[in-house]
Amino acid sequence: MLEPLLGSKSSEKVLIFIEALGEGYAREISRFFGIALDPIQKQLDKLELGGILVSFLKGRTRIYTFNPRYPFLKELKLILDKALTFYPEEERERLLMNRRRPRRRGKSI
């Protein structure tokens, strides 16, 4: 949906994922959307170089999140939120209900 505006499908997927969950890393995003890892990594690097995203290390994993100092962040988030409403219901549910914390040991499923 935003591919013509952003230039690539992987760029759209990266931004939608980070908007929905607040942060993410390359392999997590590629697995979620079923896209190869290389284009996701290239888009993350490009978006970080452009100042839209910032990254930090958590252990050995590079985590990406939106740059709070990006001048058009509010407008970008509004566009991404609007685009997310047009995603198929099942993909939107999967994206917004993504469980990230581990389960307590011994807890029943």
ZIQUI-V634443 format. One line per field, one symbol per residue. ss: DSSP state (A for helix, B for strand, O for the rest). phi: phi as a letter, one per 20 degrees, with the letter a starting at -180 (. if undefined). A space follows every 50 residues. Layout:
ss=???
phi=???
This chain:
ss=OOAAAAOOAAAAAAAAAAAAAOOBOAAAAAAAAOOOAAAAAAAAAAAAAO OOBBBBBBOOBBBBBBOOOOOOAAAAAAAAAAAAAOOOAAAAAAAAOOOO OOOOOOOOO
phi=.egffeobffffffffffffdnaacgffffffemdgfgffffffffffff nfdccbecmddeedbfffeffdfffffffffffffefggfffffffdfed efeffnffe
